[in-house]
């Protein structure tokens, strides 16, 4: 028996990066997983590679009707929902606050905050029907500490942290646990694009950002995926409203 045998999970942003690693490790641990993303070709390819225990659903998490359809499709395909992983997110514009446009601010909040709201809202009924479950929200080290860049992103990740605690209290009686994960810099396409946008030597930027972590390097998607497996499993049955920090020591300082 795997750690997640008998469980059905849905992972947003599940086609690439941390999301894809979560999908792979959860299936290896015995779960059936719905991959929800905008990257249709990549998502369908991943689902095909993983076999009958994976399904791909297209959805923009900032569009409520698409979210509702993806969750309904997951329940129709697998018969239930036990785990929601709110992983989809964007970095957004990297400007000082006074230079940001309203549209730049709103786009990040629509994906990173409203997306978590929509997915949680529509997952509650099937999670209740399953007798409880686990919601895992991907925040960031920047949901815990500040930095002088990416104001919309940092605000969004702080919101996700507090949304997790609020929903942990609201749904505890339904045996629905809600926790947040706070990654440090993980080598994903999102981080790679962020460093490339800085200009100059991308590999030097990677070394410099890695050195910000006491362990001396960036993390890998699997470092987060194994945390997700833990929070999805019954091993974490007494854990809700908590912050799982996987950051190479970044926030110790």
N, C-alpha and C positions, 0 to 999 in steps of 0.2 A: 504493500500500500504506500502510495506517495503522500507527501505532506499535504497536498491539496486534492487528494482523490475525492471524487464526487462533487467538487465545487465548480461552479460556472463563474467566470470573471469577464469583465469588459474593461478594456484598456483604451483610453483615448490617446491620440497621438501615437498609436501602437505600431505604425509602419516603420519607424526609423528610430535611431538613437536609444535613449533610455527606454522608451515605450516598447520597441522591438525586443530589447533584452528582457524586459519584464514578461512579454508574451512567451518567449522561448523558455525561460526558466519556470514559468508557471505551468506550461504544458508538460515540461519534463518532470514537474512535481505532481502531475496527475490531473491538472485542471483542464476544463474545456474553456476556450478563450475567444471572445469576440474582439477583433481588431477594428478599431474605429479611427478613421483618418480622412484627410483630404487627398493624400497621395495614392490615388487608386491603383495605378500600375504596380507600385512597390508593395502596397498593402495586399493586393490580390496574389502577387507572387509569393509573398511571405506565407500567406494562408495556405496556398497550394503546396508549398514546401513542407508545412507542418502537418498536413493531412486532415483527417476528419475531425480532429479536436480543435480546429481553428476555423473561424468564419470571418470574412471581411465585410464591413459595412461602411459606406461613405457617409460622413457627416461633418459639417462645420459646427464646432461646438458652440459658436456664438449664435447659431440659428436654432431656436427652441424646437421647431417642428422636425428638423433633421435629427436632433438629439433624441426626441421622443420616438421617432421611427427606428433609430438604431437600437434603442433599448428594447422596444417591442419586438424587433427582429431577432435580437439575441434570445429573448425568452421563447419566441416561436421556434427558433432553431435548436435550443438546448433544453428547454423546458423549465428553466428557473434562472435566477440570478443571485449569486452569493457574495460577489466581490466587485466593487467599482474602483478602478484606478484612474483618478483624474490627473492625467499626465500632460495633456495637450497644452502647449504654451508657446508664446513668441516673446522675443526680446524687445522689439519695438525700437523707436527712435532713441539714439544716444546723443541727447542735447541737454544743456542746462534747463532747468524748469522754465525760466523766463523766455526761452526761445521755442518751446514746444507749441505746436498748434493743438487746438481742441481735437481735431481728427486724429492726430498722432496719439494723444492721451487716450481717447475713447477706444481706439482699435485694440490697444493692449488690454484695457479693462474688459472689453467685450470677449476676448478669447480667454484670458487668464483668470478672470473673476466671474464674469457672467457664465462662461463655459462650465465652471465648477458648479455654479448655482443650478443651471439647467440640468446637468447630468445628475446631480444629487436629487433635485426635485423629482425627476422622472424615474429614478432608481428606487425611491423609497417604497413604492407599492410592491414591486416584485421582491425586494429584500424582506419586507414584512411577510409576504406570502411564503417566503422560504424559511421563516422562523428566526430571521436575524441575518447578520452578515457583517462585512467589513468594507468601509469606504476609506480609501487611501488617497490623500491629496498631496500632490507634489508641490511643495513650496520651494524654498531655497535658503541658503545661508543669509540671503538678503531679505528673508522674512524675519530674521533674528537680529541682524546688524545692518548698519548703513554703509554706503560707499558713494563717492562723488561722481556717479554716472548713472545713466538709465533710470531716471526718476519714475517713469510710468511702470516699468518692470518691478522695481523695488516696492512701490506702493501696492502693486497687484499681489506680490508674494506675501507681504504683510497681511493683506486682506485674507488670503487663503489660510494663513495660520490661524487667524481668529475665527473664520468661518468653520474651521475644523473643530475648534473647541466649543463653539455655539451648537453645532449640530451633534457633537458628542453628547451634550447635555440634553438636547431635545429628544434624541432617538435612543438614549440608553435603555429606556423602558421597553423598547422594541427589540432589544438585544442587537442593535446595529451599532457597531463600534466605528468611530471616526478618528483617524490619526493623520498627522502630517509628516512628510519626510523632507528633510532639509539638506540637499546635496551641496557639496562644494563644487568647484569647477570640474566638470566631467567632460572628457574628450568626446564630444558629439558634434554633428553637423551644425547645431546652433552655436556652440562655443567656437568652433572652427570659423564660422562666418563672422562672429563678433570680433575675433582676433584679426582676421583678414581685413576687416573694415578699418582697423587701426593704422594700416599701411606699414611699410617697412618689412622687416624680416619676420615672417609668420612663425618660424621655428624658434626664433629668439623670444618672441612674445610668449610662445608656449612654455618655454623654460622659465621665463620671468613669472608668469602666472602660477606655474607649478611650484615655484619657490615660495609663494605666499602661504602655502600649506606647510605646517611643521614636518609632515612626512616627506616633503620635498618634491612632490609630483602631483599632477592631476589624477583624478579617479577615472575609472572605466565604467561603462554602462552597467556591467554586471555587479559592480559594487552597490549600485542602487537596486538592481533587480532582486538581489538576495534579500535586501531589506523589505521589499514589497512582498516577496514570498512569505517572509516571517509574519508580516502584518496581516496577510491574507489567511494565514493558517490558524488553527486552533491553539498553536503554541503561544499566541499573543492574546488569548481569550480574556485576560484581565487588564488589557491595555486599551484605553480610549482617552481621547482628548490630549494625547501626548505628542511630543516632537521627537522623531527619530532623526538625529543629526549624523550624517555620513559625509564628513567634510575634510578628512585628512588633518584635523586639528585646527582648521581655519578660524573657527569662532572661539578657540580657547584663549586667545589673546585679549 
